[in-house]
Amino acid sequence: MDESRSLPEPRAVRTAPAPARTGRRPSPGPRPLPWPALTAAAFTLLQLALVVPGTGLGWDETVYASQLARDVPAAFFSAPRARGITYLIAPVTALTPAPAALRIALAVLSGAGLWAALRVWRHLLPTRVLALGGALFATLWITLYYGPQAMPNLWSAYAALAATGYFLRAVQDRADRRALVGLPLAVAAAALMRPPDAVWLVLVPTVAALVVPGLRRPALVPLMAGGLLLGAADWVVEAHTRFGGLLARLHRAGEIQGGIGWHLAVGDQIRSLDGRGLCRPCDVPWTHPATAVWWFLLPLLTAAGILAARRARRPATAVLPAAVAAATAVPYLFLIDYAAPRFLLPAYALLSLPAADGLWRTAAPAGRLRPRRTALLAAALAAHLVIQCAVLTGNTARNRHMRRDFTAAATALHRLGVRPPCTLSGDHAVQLAYYTGCASRQTAGPDAGTTPEQLRAEAAHRPVALLVPPATAPPAFARGWRPAPLPDAGRFRGYRAYLPPALSDGRAPAAG
């Protein structure tokens, strides 16, 4: 990688006369190691070793995967969701719904995505900063855990990192055609994954392109706007075909998320760092403060990175990603009343580069590593990695238990005669439907897509089961149905599956 932009112009010196030609080409020197690529490869290998084996699909994943999956009916697709991740995994789900195949494919793809996002910055930052920044981001438990998952947040992070890098390249070199093509495509990828997040992503670059000295290039604004419209087109069209318009979809999405407004969720995000995939409501005690130490150090490392970038005469390479990271974090820190660590993955990806710059400058203030400082930083990073690994191990263990619970429940339902084509409703029905090969139909809640009358009519021609948690009475329309216990272990302990009379009496419903 060319690092000459961060170094002073060398003085002209006298050179010796060129040697006479011998007819042989001079042997090239050793090529530098592709450290960012090695970082991305290590990221994939860690996923394959620590996360992929034995893990199953969570609730959101089954919704995304079921949309185009083979032999699995599509689950209800609610207003906040976008189909970008479904399109990404479609080649795998069209072949097999097996979680293992999906996990392996996404582990490989996420490693390639990290490398591609870092590669955008190769003309902006030294290779050592890119490799260290990629390693800082890739070793967070959040990044490792969601790398092989069918969730859009990590891909939004890659798109945000690439878009910011392309913007800086387009500003610094107006002849950089790859940047002019890559910028709208990266914004489109972000919008395809999570359209509202892409709006926050382009705010800072738009302002910078219009008014910030040194970054002004108004011609980039239409490119970003075009990318935003291109990526969000599918979401907007679906808003009009399924939700009654764009504003209606945004309103419904806000309702499902508990209402969009002023909510200070900073503390919720901090408490969720101990391994909670979703903290809603986040009224739990803060029992593991050590898991959030890095979160409090991140602003300090970012500030150190900004100082390092200023000394290297490239301040925009730290200031702009920090500003974009702050913008992408605003809705999840101040506008919703719950937390999920994955929501801030775009911010963490953007901040990893100035943080790495700050770390490197701290270890080598004059360009040479200081042994004591380096040893202290290495010890701190090692402790950080131990904590991240501990949280990751706990999360993957819970996921494996979850998969066993759902597999056992699906087996029990199959024994009761609930086999495809079939329908599940009630508690955990959306996720369990993927494991059983059934359709999921809810009569209440954010996934409501049917009525009790329609569900009863469906029970006349296909197997239907209503899942009811312990100490809860079935709804009125299923009072005459027979309860059958599910496996009395794990998360389905005490659950009952209510079966309609046709299935309860051992009579197979008529095919329909």
C-alpha positions as CSV (number, residue, x, y, z in Angstrom):
1,M,0.0,0.0,0.0
2,D,1.2,3.5,-0.8
3,E,1.7,5.4,2.5
4,S,3.4,8.4,0.9
5,R,0.5,10.7,1.7
6,S,1.2,10.5,5.4
7,L,5.0,11.1,5.0
8,P,7.0,14.3,4.2
9,E,8.3,14.7,0.7
10,P,11.8,13.3,0.5
11,R,14.6,15.7,-0.5
12,A,16.3,15.3,-3.8
13,V,19.7,13.5,-3.5
14,R,22.5,12.8,-6.0
15,T,22.5,9.3,-7.3
16,A,25.2,7.2,-8.7
17,P,25.2,6.5,-12.5
18,A,22.9,3.8,-13.6
19,P,24.7,0.4,-13.9
20,A,25.2,-0.9,-17.4
21,R,22.4,-3.2,-18.7
22,T,23.1,-6.8,-18.4
23,G,20.1,-8.1,-20.1
24,R,18.6,-9.4,-16.9
25,R,15.7,-7.8,-15.1
26,P,16.4,-6.8,-11.5
27,S,14.9,-9.2,-9.0
28,P,11.9,-7.6,-7.2
29,G,12.1,-7.1,-3.5
30,P,10.0,-9.1,-1.1
31,R,6.3,-8.1,-1.2
32,P,4.8,-6.9,2.0
33,L,2.4,-9.2,3.7
34,P,-1.3,-8.4,3.0
35,W,-2.1,-7.8,6.7
36,P,-5.7,-6.7,6.2
37,A,-6.4,-9.8,4.2
38,L,-4.8,-12.0,6.9
39,T,-6.9,-10.2,9.5
40,A,-10.1,-11.0,7.6
41,A,-9.0,-14.6,7.1
42,A,-8.4,-14.9,10.9
43,F,-11.9,-13.4,11.5
44,T,-13.4,-16.2,9.3
45,L,-11.4,-18.9,11.0
46,L,-12.4,-17.7,14.5
47,Q,-16.1,-17.8,13.5
48,L,-15.8,-21.3,12.1
49,A,-14.0,-22.5,15.3
50,L,-16.0,-20.7,18.0
51,V,-19.4,-19.7,16.7
52,V,-20.5,-21.9,13.8
53,P,-20.5,-25.5,15.3
54,G,-23.8,-26.5,16.7
55,T,-25.5,-23.1,16.7
56,G,-29.1,-22.6,15.4
57,L,-31.1,-19.8,13.9
58,G,-32.7,-17.2,16.2
59,W,-36.1,-15.6,15.8
60,D,-35.1,-12.7,13.5
61,E,-32.9,-15.1,11.5
62,T,-35.7,-17.5,10.8
63,V,-37.8,-14.6,9.5
64,Y,-35.1,-13.5,7.1
65,A,-34.1,-17.0,6.0
66,S,-37.7,-18.2,5.5
67,Q,-38.5,-15.6,2.8
68,L,-36.7,-17.5,0.0
69,A,-35.9,-20.7,1.8
70,R,-36.4,-24.1,0.3
71,D,-39.2,-26.2,1.9
72,V,-39.9,-23.5,4.5
73,P,-42.9,-21.1,4.2
74,A,-42.2,-17.4,4.5
75,A,-42.8,-15.9,7.9
76,F,-44.6,-12.6,8.4
77,F,-42.3,-9.7,7.3
78,S,-43.0,-6.7,9.6
79,A,-42.6,-3.1,8.8
80,P,-39.1,-2.4,10.3
81,R,-37.4,-5.2,8.4
82,A,-35.6,-4.9,5.0
83,R,-34.9,-7.7,2.6
84,G,-31.2,-7.0,2.0
85,I,-29.9,-9.9,4.2
86,T,-32.5,-12.2,2.6
87,Y,-31.1,-11.5,-0.8
88,L,-27.6,-12.1,0.4
89,I,-28.3,-15.5,1.8
90,A,-30.8,-16.6,-0.9
91,P,-28.3,-18.8,-2.9
92,V,-27.8,-20.9,0.3
93,T,-31.4,-21.0,1.6
94,A,-32.7,-21.9,-1.9
95,L,-30.5,-25.0,-1.7
96,T,-31.0,-26.0,1.9
97,P,-32.6,-24.6,5.1
98,A,-29.9,-26.2,7.2
99,P,-28.5,-23.8,9.8
100,A,-24.9,-25.2,9.4
101,A,-24.7,-24.4,5.7
102,L,-25.9,-20.9,6.3
103,R,-23.5,-20.4,9.1
104,I,-20.5,-21.6,7.1
105,A,-21.4,-19.5,4.1
106,L,-21.9,-16.3,6.1
107,A,-18.6,-16.9,8.0
108,V,-16.7,-16.9,4.7
109,L,-18.7,-14.0,3.3
110,S,-18.3,-11.9,6.4
111,G,-14.5,-12.4,6.3
112,A,-14.5,-11.3,2.6
113,G,-16.7,-8.3,3.5
114,L,-14.3,-7.2,6.2
115,W,-11.4,-7.4,3.8
116,A,-13.3,-5.5,1.1
117,A,-14.3,-2.7,3.5
118,L,-10.7,-2.3,4.7
119,R,-9.3,-2.4,1.2
120,V,-11.3,0.8,0.4
121,W,-9.0,2.6,2.8
122,R,-5.7,1.3,1.5
123,H,-4.8,4.7,-0.1
124,L,-5.9,6.7,3.0
125,L,-4.2,4.9,5.9
126,P,-1.1,2.9,6.6
127,T,-1.4,-0.8,6.3
128,R,-0.6,-1.3,10.0
129,V,-3.5,0.9,11.0
130,L,-5.9,-0.9,8.7
131,A,-4.8,-4.3,10.0
132,L,-5.0,-3.3,13.7
133,G,-8.3,-1.5,13.2
134,G,-9.7,-4.6,11.5
135,A,-8.5,-6.8,14.3
136,L,-10.0,-4.5,17.0
137,F,-13.4,-4.7,15.3
138,A,-13.2,-8.3,14.4
139,T,-12.4,-9.5,17.9
140,L,-15.4,-7.9,19.6
141,W,-17.8,-10.6,20.7
142,I,-20.6,-8.7,19.0
143,T,-18.8,-8.9,15.6
144,L,-17.7,-12.5,16.0
145,Y,-21.2,-13.6,17.1
146,Y,-23.1,-11.9,14.4
147,G,-20.6,-12.6,11.6
148,P,-22.1,-15.9,10.7
149,Q,-25.7,-14.9,11.5
150,A,-28.4,-13.9,9.0
151,M,-28.7,-10.4,10.4
152,P,-28.2,-7.1,8.5
153,N,-26.2,-5.1,11.1
154,L,-22.7,-6.3,10.3
155,W,-23.3,-5.7,6.6
156,S,-24.5,-2.2,7.4
157,A,-21.3,-1.7,9.2
158,Y,-19.2,-2.8,6.2
159,A,-21.2,-0.6,3.9
160,A,-20.8,2.4,6.3
161,L,-17.0,1.8,6.5
162,A,-16.7,1.5,2.7
163,A,-18.9,4.5,2.0
164,T,-16.9,6.8,4.3
165,G,-13.6,5.6,2.7
166,Y,-14.9,6.1,-0.8
167,F,-16.1,9.6,0.1
168,L,-12.7,10.6,1.4
169,R,-11.0,9.2,-1.7
170,A,-13.4,11.0,-4.0
171,V,-12.7,14.3,-2.2
172,Q,-8.9,13.9,-2.2
173,D,-8.5,12.6,-5.7
174,R,-11.1,13.8,-8.2
175,A,-9.8,11.4,-10.8
176,D,-10.5,8.3,-8.6
177,R,-13.2,6.7,-10.7
178,R,-13.5,3.7,-8.4
179,A,-14.4,6.0,-5.6
180,L,-17.1,7.7,-7.7
181,V,-18.6,4.3,-8.5
182,G,-18.0,2.7,-5.1
183,L,-19.6,5.6,-3.1
184,P,-23.2,5.3,-4.4
185,L,-22.9,1.5,-4.4
186,A,-21.8,1.4,-0.8
187,V,-24.7,3.7,0.2
188,A,-27.1,1.5,-1.7
189,A,-25.8,-1.6,0.1
190,A,-26.4,0.2,3.4
191,A,-29.9,1.2,2.4
192,L,-30.7,-2.3,1.1
193,M,-29.9,-3.7,4.6
194,R,-31.4,-1.0,6.8
195,P,-32.9,2.0,4.9
196,P,-33.4,4.3,7.9
197,D,-29.8,3.7,9.1
198,A,-28.5,4.6,5.6
199,V,-30.2,8.1,6.0
200,W,-28.1,8.7,9.2
201,L,-25.0,7.4,7.4
202,V,-25.1,10.0,4.6
203,L,-25.9,13.0,6.8
204,V,-22.4,13.8,7.8
205,P,-20.8,13.3,4.3
206,T,-23.5,15.4,2.8
207,V,-22.8,18.3,5.1
208,A,-19.1,17.9,4.6
209,A,-19.4,17.9,0.8
210,L,-21.4,21.1,0.9
211,V,-19.8,23.3,3.6
212,V,-16.6,21.8,5.1
213,P,-13.4,23.3,3.8
214,G,-11.1,20.7,2.4
215,L,-13.9,18.3,1.9
216,R,-16.2,20.3,-0.2
217,R,-17.4,18.6,-3.4
218,P,-21.1,19.2,-3.9
219,A,-21.1,16.8,-6.9
220,L,-20.9,13.9,-4.4
221,V,-24.3,14.7,-2.9
222,P,-26.3,13.5,-5.9
223,L,-24.3,10.3,-6.0
224,M,-25.1,9.5,-2.4
225,A,-28.7,10.5,-2.8
226,G,-28.9,8.2,-5.9
227,G,-27.3,5.3,-3.9
228,L,-29.8,5.9,-1.1
229,L,-32.8,5.8,-3.5
230,L,-31.5,2.8,-5.3
231,G,-30.9,0.7,-2.2
232,A,-34.2,1.7,-0.5
233,A,-36.3,1.3,-3.6
234,D,-37.4,-2.2,-2.7
235,W,-38.4,-1.1,0.8
236,V,-40.3,1.9,-0.5
237,V,-42.2,-0.1,-3.1
238,E,-43.1,-2.7,-0.5
239,A,-44.3,0.2,1.8
240,H,-46.9,1.1,-0.8
241,T,-47.9,-2.5,-1.7
242,R,-48.2,-3.9,1.8
243,F,-48.4,-1.0,4.4
244,G,-50.4,1.7,2.7
245,G,-47.5,4.0,1.9
246,L,-44.1,5.1,3.1
247,L,-45.3,7.2,6.0
248,A,-47.6,4.5,7.1
249,R,-44.8,2.0,7.1
250,L,-42.5,4.3,9.0
251,H,-45.3,4.9,11.6
252,R,-45.9,1.2,12.0
253,A,-42.2,0.5,12.3
254,G,-42.0,3.1,15.0
255,E,-44.9,1.4,16.9
256,I,-43.2,-2.0,16.8
257,Q,-40.0,-0.4,18.1
258,G,-41.9,1.1,21.0
259,G,-42.2,4.6,19.6
260,I,-39.5,6.8,18.1
261,G,-38.7,9.7,20.4
262,W,-36.3,11.0,23.0
263,H,-35.2,7.9,25.0
264,L,-31.8,7.9,26.7
265,A,-30.6,4.3,25.9
266,V,-26.9,4.8,26.6
267,G,-27.1,2.9,29.9
268,D,-29.1,0.2,28.1
269,Q,-26.4,-0.3,25.5
270,I,-23.8,-0.5,28.2
271,R,-25.7,-3.2,30.2
272,S,-26.3,-5.2,27.1
273,L,-22.5,-5.6,26.5
274,D,-22.4,-8.5,28.9
275,G,-24.0,-10.8,26.3
276,R,-27.6,-9.8,25.9
277,G,-28.7,-10.1,22.3
278,L,-31.8,-7.9,23.1
279,C,-32.3,-5.9,26.2
280,R,-36.0,-5.1,26.2
281,P,-37.1,-3.8,28.6
282,C,-33.5,-3.1,29.8
283,D,-34.2,-2.9,33.5
284,V,-31.6,-5.5,34.5
285,P,-28.8,-4.7,36.9
286,W,-25.3,-4.0,35.6
287,T,-23.7,-7.1,36.9
288,H,-20.5,-7.3,34.8
289,P,-18.9,-3.9,34.5
290,A,-15.7,-5.4,33.1
291,T,-17.5,-6.2,29.8
292,A,-17.9,-2.4,29.1
293,V,-14.4,-1.2,29.9
294,W,-13.5,-1.0,26.2
295,W,-16.7,1.0,25.5
296,F,-15.6,3.8,27.9
297,L,-12.0,3.7,26.5
298,L,-13.2,3.9,22.8
299,P,-13.8,7.7,22.9
300,L,-10.3,8.2,24.4
301,L,-8.7,6.1,21.8
302,T,-10.6,7.9,19.1
303,A,-9.4,11.2,20.4
304,A,-5.9,9.9,20.4
305,G,-6.4,8.7,16.8
306,I,-7.6,12.2,15.8
307,L,-4.4,13.7,17.2
308,A,-2.3,11.1,15.5
309,A,-4.0,11.8,12.2
310,R,-3.5,15.6,12.6
311,R,0.2,15.1,13.2
312,A,0.4,12.9,10.1
313,R,-1.4,15.7,8.1
314,R,-4.5,13.6,7.3
315,P,-7.0,14.7,10.0
316,A,-10.0,13.8,7.9
317,T,-9.1,10.1,8.0
318,A,-10.0,10.2,11.7
319,V,-12.4,13.1,12.1
320,L,-14.9,12.0,9.4
321,P,-15.3,8.3,10.4
322,A,-15.7,9.5,14.0
323,A,-18.4,12.0,13.0
324,V,-20.2,9.4,10.8
325,A,-20.0,6.9,13.7
326,A,-21.7,9.4,16.0
327,A,-24.5,10.0,13.5
328,T,-25.2,6.3,13.0
329,A,-25.3,5.8,16.7
330,V,-27.8,8.6,17.5
331,P,-31.1,6.6,16.9
332,Y,-29.9,3.7,19.0
333,L,-28.6,5.8,21.9
334,F,-31.2,8.5,22.1
335,L,-34.4,7.6,20.1
336,I,-35.5,4.1,21.2
337,D,-36.1,2.7,24.7
338,Y,-34.3,-0.6,24.4
339,A,-30.9,-1.9,23.3
340,A,-29.2,-4.5,21.3
341,P,-25.4,-4.5,20.9
342,R,-25.6,-5.3,17.2
343,F,-27.3,-1.9,16.5
344,L,-24.0,-0.1,17.1
345,L,-21.8,-2.3,14.8
346,P,-21.6,0.4,12.1
347,A,-20.3,2.9,14.7
348,Y,-17.8,0.4,16.1
349,A,-16.5,-0.4,12.6
350,L,-16.0,3.3,11.8
351,L,-14.3,4.1,15.2
352,S,-12.0,1.1,14.9
353,L,-9.7,2.9,12.4
354,P,-9.0,6.1,14.5
355,A,-8.8,3.9,17.6
356,A,-6.1,1.8,15.9
357,D,-4.3,5.0,14.8
358,G,-4.4,6.2,18.4
359,L,-3.1,2.9,19.8
360,W,-0.3,2.7,17.3
361,R,0.7,6.3,18.0
362,T,0.7,5.6,21.7
363,A,2.9,2.5,21.3
364,A,5.3,4.2,18.8
365,P,5.1,8.0,19.3
366,A,8.2,8.7,17.2
367,G,7.7,5.9,14.7
368,R,9.5,3.3,16.8
369,L,7.9,1.0,19.3
370,R,8.5,1.8,22.9
371,P,9.0,-1.6,24.7
372,R,7.3,-0.6,28.0
373,R,4.3,1.1,26.3
374,T,4.0,-1.8,23.9
375,A,4.1,-4.3,26.6
376,L,1.4,-2.5,28.7
377,L,-0.8,-2.1,25.6
378,A,-0.4,-5.7,24.7
379,A,-1.3,-6.8,28.2
380,A,-4.4,-4.6,28.1
381,L,-5.5,-5.9,24.7
382,A,-4.9,-9.5,26.0
383,A,-7.2,-8.9,28.9
384,H,-9.8,-7.3,26.6
385,L,-9.7,-10.4,24.3
386,V,-10.1,-12.7,27.3
387,I,-13.3,-10.8,28.3
388,Q,-14.6,-10.8,24.7
389,C,-14.0,-14.5,24.4
390,A,-15.8,-15.2,27.7
391,V,-18.9,-13.3,26.6
392,L,-18.8,-15.0,23.2
393,T,-18.5,-18.4,24.8
394,G,-21.5,-17.8,27.0
395,N,-23.6,-16.5,24.1
396,T,-22.8,-19.5,21.8
397,A,-23.5,-21.9,24.6
398,R,-27.0,-20.4,25.1
399,N,-27.5,-20.5,21.3
400,R,-26.6,-24.2,21.2
401,H,-29.1,-24.9,24.1
402,M,-31.7,-22.9,22.2
403,R,-31.2,-25.1,19.1
404,R,-31.5,-28.3,21.1
405,D,-34.8,-27.0,22.7
406,F,-36.3,-26.1,19.3
407,T,-35.2,-29.3,17.6
408,A,-36.7,-31.3,20.5
409,A,-40.0,-29.3,20.3
410,A,-40.1,-29.7,16.5
411,T,-39.6,-33.5,16.9
412,A,-42.5,-33.6,19.4
413,L,-44.8,-31.8,17.1
414,H,-44.0,-34.1,14.3
415,R,-44.9,-37.0,16.5
416,L,-48.2,-35.4,17.2
417,G,-49.0,-35.2,13.5
418,V,-48.0,-31.6,13.0
419,R,-46.0,-32.1,9.8
420,P,-45.7,-30.0,6.6
421,P,-47.8,-28.6,5.2
422,C,-48.8,-27.3,8.7
423,T,-49.3,-24.1,10.6
424,L,-48.1,-22.9,14.0
425,S,-49.4,-20.0,16.0
426,G,-48.8,-18.6,19.5
427,D,-45.7,-18.2,21.6
428,H,-42.3,-19.0,19.8
429,A,-44.3,-20.0,16.8
430,V,-42.4,-17.9,14.3
431,Q,-39.0,-19.4,15.2
432,L,-40.3,-23.0,15.8
433,A,-42.1,-22.9,12.4
434,Y,-38.7,-22.8,10.7
435,Y,-37.5,-25.9,12.6
436,T,-40.7,-27.9,11.8
437,G,-41.1,-26.7,8.2
438,C,-44.5,-25.2,9.0
439,A,-46.0,-21.8,8.3
440,S,-46.4,-19.3,11.2
441,R,-49.6,-17.4,11.6
442,Q,-50.1,-15.0,14.4
443,T,-53.4,-13.5,15.5
444,A,-51.9,-10.7,17.7
445,G,-48.6,-8.7,18.2
446,P,-46.3,-7.2,15.7
447,D,-46.4,-10.3,13.5
448,A,-50.2,-10.5,13.3
449,G,-51.2,-11.6,9.8
450,T,-54.3,-13.7,10.3
451,T,-57.5,-13.8,12.4
452,P,-58.7,-16.5,14.8
453,E,-61.5,-17.4,12.3
454,Q,-59.0,-17.8,9.5
455,L,-56.8,-20.0,11.7
456,R,-59.8,-22.2,12.6
457,A,-60.7,-22.5,9.0
458,E,-57.1,-23.5,8.1
459,A,-57.3,-26.3,10.8
460,A,-59.9,-28.0,8.7
461,H,-57.5,-28.9,5.9
462,R,-54.0,-29.0,7.4
463,P,-52.4,-29.7,10.8
464,V,-52.4,-26.7,13.1
465,A,-50.9,-26.3,16.5
466,L,-51.3,-23.4,19.0
467,L,-48.3,-22.9,21.4
468,V,-49.3,-21.7,24.8
469,P,-46.8,-20.9,27.6
470,P,-47.2,-22.3,31.2
471,A,-49.9,-20.9,33.5
472,T,-51.6,-19.3,30.5
473,A,-55.1,-20.1,29.2
474,P,-55.6,-20.7,25.5
475,P,-57.5,-18.0,23.6
476,A,-61.2,-18.3,23.3
477,F,-61.2,-19.8,19.7
478,A,-59.0,-22.7,20.9
479,R,-60.9,-23.6,24.1
480,G,-62.2,-26.8,22.6
481,W,-58.8,-27.9,21.4
482,R,-56.8,-30.7,23.1
483,P,-53.6,-29.7,24.9
484,A,-50.5,-31.8,24.4
485,P,-47.3,-31.2,26.4
486,L,-44.1,-30.2,24.7
487,P,-40.7,-31.5,26.0
488,D,-40.5,-30.6,29.7
489,A,-37.1,-29.1,29.5
490,G,-35.3,-25.9,28.5
491,R,-37.3,-23.0,27.2
492,F,-40.4,-25.2,26.4
493,R,-40.8,-26.5,30.0
494,G,-44.5,-26.3,30.8
495,Y,-45.5,-25.4,27.3
496,R,-48.6,-27.0,25.6
497,A,-49.5,-27.4,22.0
498,Y,-53.2,-27.1,21.5
499,L,-54.4,-29.3,18.6
500,P,-57.8,-28.9,16.8
501,P,-60.3,-31.8,17.1
502,A,-59.5,-33.3,13.7
503,L,-55.9,-33.7,14.7
504,S,-56.6,-34.6,18.3
505,D,-58.8,-37.5,17.2
506,G,-56.1,-38.9,15.0
507,R,-57.9,-37.9,11.8
508,A,-55.6,-36.4,9.3
509,P,-57.0,-33.1,7.9
510,A,-57.9,-33.0,4.3
511,A,-55.1,-31.8,2.1
512,G,-55.6,-28.3,0.9
